[in-house]
Amino acid sequence: MTAAKVAKRVTVGVSGFLLDALHASTPVGKAESAYSRGDAFFQIDLQVDDDTSRVLSAIKAVGWMLDDVDYRSDHLITTTTDTDGTTREIYTSVRHGTYLFRRAD
């Protein structure tokens, strides 16, 4: 999507404004904003899940090219106490990717 196409987006009424505000807070909305500002690079941190490839493809469609990526795992320990007083620890691991894009043009 070119900067001109991003700039031509028109919203109608209050509901359109709210939808645009919600869209602007998404990874793709942030990529569109950075592209229309003329930024040379765009970086975003995403949790790696089943939706990640769709989001990355949508960012690429805006006009960005993936330049570099770095992954990390965040390990979380949650302690819970049952009604009988026993405690349990729940271990979870969440994978994140930091994606650096550069303008494709």
Secondary structure, DSSP 8 states (H G I E B T S, - for coil): --HHHHHT----HHHHHHHHHHHHTSHHHHHHHHHHHT-SEEEEEEE-STTHHHHHHHHHHHTEEEEEEEEEEEEEEEEEE-TTS-EEEEEEEEEEEEEEEEE--
